């Protein structure tokens, strides 16, 4: 920036001349014309090409996911990271070792993968896996620290840095890291697809020469990301959808997607911290269960997505309710990390 050779009278007394060190700290270009960045100290930290990432195969029975895809691994390799994937880690997700190798990732045994600087996992590591992770490593994983204190203590003893992915705040800047919402969206969609596969009729009503069939009636409990995804999918397939949630904001969201929102007379809906659901009073819970018992006798399909962060999900559909449902109906509880409900066979 150039300064006028002949400043207007009185202008100079409004100009503050900063010392060079202060100018560098504030990012202001010095009068000498040299950029502050030129004299700034080199950034702290470790270069990407000195860091390694390990992606082990998930050890929990029935878990088919893997913490990275070949496409994501390729981006990390291009940035300079050394990426190692356990042999067969992506097989259950349709991602072969050859696909990982083709993008520059190494395929190694589990022991070697767990010795990397950073570990990417889906499920929280087991005590046996923690014992094999090197001291001071960084872990990115679902963890639920409030319910896994023993695991947290074990990792603290190894001086590990741990990022619990389910604790990423739901704000605009963190949307690309919101693994919880992305998985919930898939779960809500898949729940409806599975229900349609088990259901004995069309979702949409049919009028044919042989007669008429009524559309399926679906109850979605919980109107978060998973619940809204389920509502959208079910409505798109022609079903009549009902929804209930303890949060008042969900009422308008569900209605905007074409669902009927169930009301509880005499009770106020409440929202928890961060827009999540919260534990309700015993009186509210009792009235809620009574309403669900009535709905079970009317609807064909129930999809429960209810979840309270940091706590076991509430049991909202009992076996007695399921037994009261009509024949050839279907009840689905999403298999999230903290659901304590059980799926009852019909």
C-alpha positions as CSV (number, residue, x, y, z in Angstrom):
1,X,0.0,0.0,0.0
2,X,1.4,3.4,-1.0
3,X,1.4,6.4,1.4
4,X,0.7,9.8,-0.2
5,X,3.7,12.1,-0.4
6,X,1.8,15.0,0.9
7,X,-0.8,13.8,3.4
8,X,-3.8,16.0,4.3
9,X,-3.3,18.2,7.3
10,X,-4.0,16.4,10.5
11,X,-3.9,13.0,8.9
12,X,-0.6,11.9,10.4
13,X,-1.9,12.1,14.0
14,X,-4.4,9.4,13.1
15,X,-1.7,7.0,11.8
16,X,-0.2,4.4,14.2
17,X,3.2,3.0,13.2
18,X,3.4,-0.6,14.5
19,X,6.7,-2.1,15.5
20,X,8.0,-4.7,13.0
21,X,7.3,-7.7,15.3
22,X,3.7,-6.6,16.0
23,X,3.2,-6.0,12.3
24,X,4.3,-9.6,11.6
25,X,1.9,-10.9,14.3
26,X,-1.0,-9.1,12.8
27,X,-0.2,-10.0,9.2
28,X,0.3,-6.4,8.1
29,X,2.8,-5.7,5.3
30,X,5.8,-3.8,6.7
31,X,6.9,-0.5,5.2
32,X,10.0,-2.2,3.8
33,X,7.7,-4.0,1.4
34,X,8.6,-7.5,2.5
35,X,5.7,-9.9,3.3
36,X,5.3,-10.9,6.9
37,X,5.1,-14.5,5.9
38,X,8.7,-14.4,4.5
39,X,10.1,-13.8,8.0
40,X,7.7,-16.0,9.9
41,X,9.0,-19.1,11.5
42,X,8.4,-22.4,9.7
43,X,5.1,-24.1,10.7
44,X,5.2,-26.6,13.5
45,X,4.1,-30.2,13.1
46,X,5.1,-33.3,11.1
47,X,5.1,-33.3,7.3
48,X,2.5,-35.5,5.7
49,X,5.2,-37.6,4.0
50,X,6.5,-38.6,7.5
51,X,3.1,-39.8,8.7
52,X,1.5,-43.3,8.3
53,X,-2.1,-44.3,8.4
54,X,-3.4,-47.8,9.3
55,X,-6.8,-49.1,8.3
56,X,-7.5,-52.4,10.1
57,X,-10.3,-54.9,9.3
58,X,-13.2,-54.5,11.6
59,X,-13.2,-57.3,14.2
60,X,-16.8,-57.0,15.5
61,X,-19.0,-59.9,14.2
62,X,-21.4,-58.8,11.4
63,X,-19.6,-55.4,10.8
64,X,-19.1,-55.2,7.0
65,X,-17.9,-51.6,6.8
66,X,-14.3,-50.4,6.4
67,X,-13.0,-47.0,7.6
68,X,-11.7,-45.9,4.1
69,X,-12.5,-46.6,0.5
70,X,-9.9,-46.9,-2.2
71,X,-10.9,-43.5,-3.5
72,X,-10.4,-41.9,-0.1
73,X,-7.1,-43.8,0.3
74,X,-5.9,-42.5,-3.1
75,X,-6.4,-38.9,-1.9
76,X,-4.4,-39.5,1.2
77,X,-1.6,-41.1,-0.7
78,X,-1.5,-38.1,-3.1
79,X,-1.1,-35.8,-0.1
80,X,2.0,-37.7,1.0
81,X,0.7,-40.1,3.7
82,X,1.8,-43.7,3.8
83,X,-1.5,-45.7,3.9
84,X,-1.6,-49.3,5.0
85,X,-4.7,-51.5,4.8
86,X,-5.1,-54.8,6.5
87,X,-5.5,-57.7,4.1
88,X,-9.2,-58.3,3.5
89,X,-10.3,-55.1,5.3
90,X,-12.7,-54.0,2.5
91,X,-13.8,-57.4,1.2
92,X,-17.2,-57.4,3.0
93,X,-17.8,-53.9,1.5
94,X,-16.9,-55.1,-2.1
95,X,-13.5,-53.4,-2.0
96,X,-10.6,-55.8,-2.8
97,X,-7.0,-55.6,-1.7
98,X,-6.1,-55.1,-5.4
99,X,-8.2,-51.9,-5.5
100,X,-6.3,-50.5,-2.5
101,X,-2.9,-51.5,-4.0
102,X,-3.8,-49.9,-7.3
103,X,-4.1,-46.4,-5.7
104,X,-0.8,-46.7,-3.8
105,X,-1.9,-48.2,-0.4
106,X,0.1,-51.0,1.1
107,X,-1.7,-54.3,2.1
108,X,-0.2,-55.6,5.4
109,X,-1.1,-57.9,8.3
110,X,-3.1,-56.5,11.3
111,X,-0.1,-56.2,13.6
112,X,1.7,-53.9,11.2
113,X,-1.3,-51.8,10.4
114,X,-2.0,-51.1,14.1
115,X,1.6,-49.8,14.5
116,X,1.0,-46.8,12.3
117,X,0.9,-43.1,13.5
118,X,-2.9,-42.8,12.8
119,X,-5.5,-45.5,12.9
120,X,-8.9,-45.2,11.1
121,X,-11.6,-47.5,12.4
122,X,-15.4,-47.8,12.3
123,X,-16.1,-49.5,15.6
124,X,-14.2,-48.7,18.8
125,X,-11.1,-50.9,19.2
126,X,-11.2,-53.9,21.4
127,X,-8.8,-54.2,24.5
128,X,-6.7,-56.6,22.4
129,X,-6.5,-54.1,19.5
130,X,-5.6,-51.3,21.9
131,X,-2.7,-53.4,23.3
132,X,-1.3,-53.7,19.8
133,X,-1.6,-49.9,18.9
134,X,1.7,-48.1,19.5
135,X,2.0,-45.5,22.3
136,X,1.1,-41.9,21.3
137,X,-0.8,-43.0,18.2
138,X,-3.9,-41.1,17.0
139,X,-7.2,-42.9,16.5
140,X,-10.3,-41.8,14.5
141,X,-13.3,-44.0,15.3
142,X,-16.8,-44.2,16.7
143,X,-16.1,-44.5,20.4
144,X,-19.0,-43.4,22.7
145,X,-16.7,-42.5,25.5
146,X,-19.5,-42.0,28.0
147,X,-20.3,-45.7,27.8
148,X,-16.8,-47.1,27.2
149,X,-14.8,-45.7,30.1
150,X,-12.6,-48.8,30.3
151,X,-11.5,-48.4,26.7
152,X,-10.9,-44.6,27.2
153,X,-8.7,-45.4,30.3
154,X,-6.8,-48.0,28.4
155,X,-6.0,-45.6,25.6
156,X,-5.1,-42.9,28.0
157,X,-2.5,-45.1,29.5
158,X,-0.9,-45.4,26.1
159,X,-1.0,-41.6,25.7
160,X,-3.2,-41.9,22.6
161,X,-4.9,-39.0,20.9
162,X,-8.5,-40.1,20.1
163,X,-11.2,-38.4,18.0
164,X,-14.7,-39.8,18.7
165,X,-16.4,-39.3,15.3
166,X,-19.9,-39.4,16.8
167,X,-19.0,-36.3,18.8
168,X,-18.3,-34.1,15.8
169,X,-20.6,-31.1,16.3
170,X,-23.4,-30.7,13.7
171,X,-22.3,-27.3,12.4
172,X,-21.7,-26.0,8.9
173,X,-17.9,-26.1,9.2
174,X,-17.9,-29.7,10.3
175,X,-20.4,-31.2,7.8
176,X,-17.7,-33.0,5.8
177,X,-16.7,-34.8,9.1
178,X,-20.2,-35.7,10.2
179,X,-19.9,-39.5,9.9
180,X,-22.8,-40.0,12.2
181,X,-25.3,-38.2,10.0
182,X,-24.1,-39.8,6.8
183,X,-24.5,-43.3,8.3
184,X,-27.9,-42.4,9.7
185,X,-29.1,-41.2,6.3
186,X,-28.1,-44.6,4.8
187,X,-29.7,-46.5,7.7
188,X,-33.1,-44.7,7.3
189,X,-33.2,-45.5,3.6
190,X,-32.1,-49.1,4.0
191,X,-34.6,-49.7,6.8
192,X,-37.5,-49.0,4.4
193,X,-35.9,-51.1,1.6
194,X,-35.6,-54.1,4.0
195,X,-39.2,-53.6,5.2
196,X,-40.4,-53.6,1.6
197,X,-38.6,-56.8,1.0
198,X,-40.3,-58.5,4.0
199,X,-43.7,-56.9,3.6
200,X,-46.3,-59.0,1.8
201,X,-48.0,-56.3,-0.2
202,X,-47.3,-53.2,-2.3
203,X,-46.4,-50.0,-0.4
204,X,-48.6,-48.0,-2.7
205,X,-52.4,-48.6,-3.1
206,X,-53.4,-50.6,-6.2
207,X,-56.7,-50.7,-8.1
208,X,-56.9,-53.5,-10.6
209,X,-59.6,-55.6,-12.3
210,X,-59.2,-58.1,-9.5
211,X,-59.9,-55.5,-6.8
212,X,-58.3,-52.9,-4.6
213,X,-55.4,-52.9,-2.1
214,X,-54.8,-50.3,0.6
215,X,-51.4,-48.6,0.8
216,X,-49.1,-49.7,3.6
217,X,-49.1,-47.7,6.8
218,X,-45.7,-47.0,8.3
219,X,-44.8,-45.6,11.7
220,X,-41.4,-43.9,12.0
221,X,-40.3,-43.2,15.6
222,X,-37.7,-40.5,15.7
223,X,-37.4,-37.7,13.1
224,X,-33.7,-37.1,13.0
225,X,-31.5,-37.8,10.0
226,X,-32.4,-41.5,9.9
227,X,-36.1,-40.9,10.5
228,X,-36.5,-38.2,7.8
229,X,-34.6,-40.4,5.3
230,X,-37.0,-43.3,6.1
231,X,-40.0,-40.9,5.7
232,X,-38.8,-39.7,2.3
233,X,-38.1,-43.2,1.0
234,X,-41.4,-44.6,2.3
235,X,-43.5,-41.7,0.8
236,X,-41.6,-42.1,-2.5
237,X,-42.8,-45.7,-2.6
238,X,-46.4,-44.7,-2.0
239,X,-46.9,-45.6,1.7
240,X,-48.9,-43.7,4.3
241,X,-46.4,-42.5,6.9
242,X,-46.8,-41.5,10.5
243,X,-44.1,-40.0,12.6
244,X,-43.4,-39.1,16.2
245,X,-40.5,-37.3,17.9
246,X,-40.1,-35.6,21.2
247,X,-38.6,-32.5,19.5
248,X,-41.0,-29.8,18.4
249,X,-38.9,-28.9,15.4
250,X,-39.5,-32.3,13.9
251,X,-43.3,-31.6,13.6
252,X,-42.9,-29.2,10.7
253,X,-40.0,-31.2,9.1
254,X,-42.1,-34.4,9.0
255,X,-45.2,-32.6,7.7
256,X,-43.2,-31.0,5.0
257,X,-42.2,-34.4,3.7
258,X,-45.8,-35.6,3.7
259,X,-45.9,-37.5,6.9
260,X,-48.6,-37.3,9.6
261,X,-47.1,-36.2,12.9
262,X,-48.7,-37.9,15.9
263,X,-49.7,-35.5,18.8
264,X,-49.8,-36.2,22.5
265,X,-52.4,-34.1,24.2
266,X,-51.5,-32.6,27.6
267,X,-47.7,-32.8,27.0
268,X,-45.2,-30.4,25.7
269,X,-42.5,-31.5,23.3
270,X,-38.9,-30.7,24.4
271,X,-35.5,-30.6,22.7
272,X,-32.1,-31.5,24.1
273,X,-28.7,-30.0,23.8
274,X,-27.5,-29.5,20.2
275,X,-30.8,-30.3,18.7
276,X,-30.9,-33.9,19.9
277,X,-33.6,-35.7,21.7
278,X,-33.6,-35.8,25.5
279,X,-34.8,-38.1,28.2
280,X,-38.4,-37.3,29.1
281,X,-40.4,-37.6,32.3
282,X,-41.8,-41.0,33.5
283,X,-45.4,-39.6,32.8
284,X,-44.5,-38.6,29.3
285,X,-42.9,-42.0,28.6
286,X,-45.9,-43.9,29.9
287,X,-48.3,-41.9,27.7
288,X,-45.9,-42.4,24.8
289,X,-45.9,-46.1,25.2
290,X,-49.7,-46.1,25.4
291,X,-49.8,-44.3,22.1
292,X,-47.4,-46.7,20.5
293,X,-49.4,-49.7,21.7
294,X,-52.4,-48.3,19.9
295,X,-50.4,-47.5,16.7
296,X,-49.1,-51.1,16.6
297,X,-52.6,-52.4,16.1
298,X,-53.1,-50.0,13.1
299,X,-49.9,-49.8,11.2
300,X,-48.2,-52.4,9.0
301,X,-44.5,-51.4,9.5
302,X,-42.7,-49.8,12.4
303,X,-39.2,-48.2,12.0
304,X,-37.6,-47.0,15.2
305,X,-34.7,-44.6,15.0
306,X,-35.0,-43.0,18.4
307,X,-31.6,-42.2,19.9
308,X,-30.3,-40.2,22.9
309,X,-26.6,-39.2,22.6
310,X,-24.4,-40.8,25.2
311,X,-27.1,-43.1,26.5
312,X,-28.7,-46.4,25.6
313,X,-31.6,-45.9,23.2
314,X,-35.0,-46.2,24.9
315,X,-37.1,-49.3,24.6
316,X,-40.3,-48.0,22.9
317,X,-41.7,-51.1,21.2
318,X,-42.2,-54.1,23.5
319,X,-42.7,-57.7,22.5
320,X,-46.4,-57.4,23.6
321,X,-46.8,-54.5,21.2
322,X,-45.3,-56.5,18.4
323,X,-47.5,-59.5,19.2
324,X,-50.5,-57.2,18.8
325,X,-49.6,-56.3,15.3
326,X,-51.5,-57.7,12.3
327,X,-50.1,-60.8,10.5
328,X,-47.5,-60.2,7.8
329,X,-46.4,-56.9,9.4
330,X,-42.8,-55.9,10.1
331,X,-40.9,-54.2,12.8
332,X,-37.4,-52.8,12.3
333,X,-35.1,-51.3,14.8
334,X,-32.1,-49.6,13.2
335,X,-28.8,-51.3,14.2
336,X,-27.0,-48.3,15.5
337,X,-24.1,-48.4,18.0
338,X,-26.2,-47.6,21.0
339,X,-29.6,-49.1,20.4
340,X,-30.7,-51.4,23.2
341,X,-33.9,-52.4,21.5
342,X,-34.3,-55.8,20.0
343,X,-35.9,-56.8,16.8
344,X,-38.9,-59.1,17.4
345,X,-39.6,-61.7,14.7
346,X,-43.2,-61.8,13.5
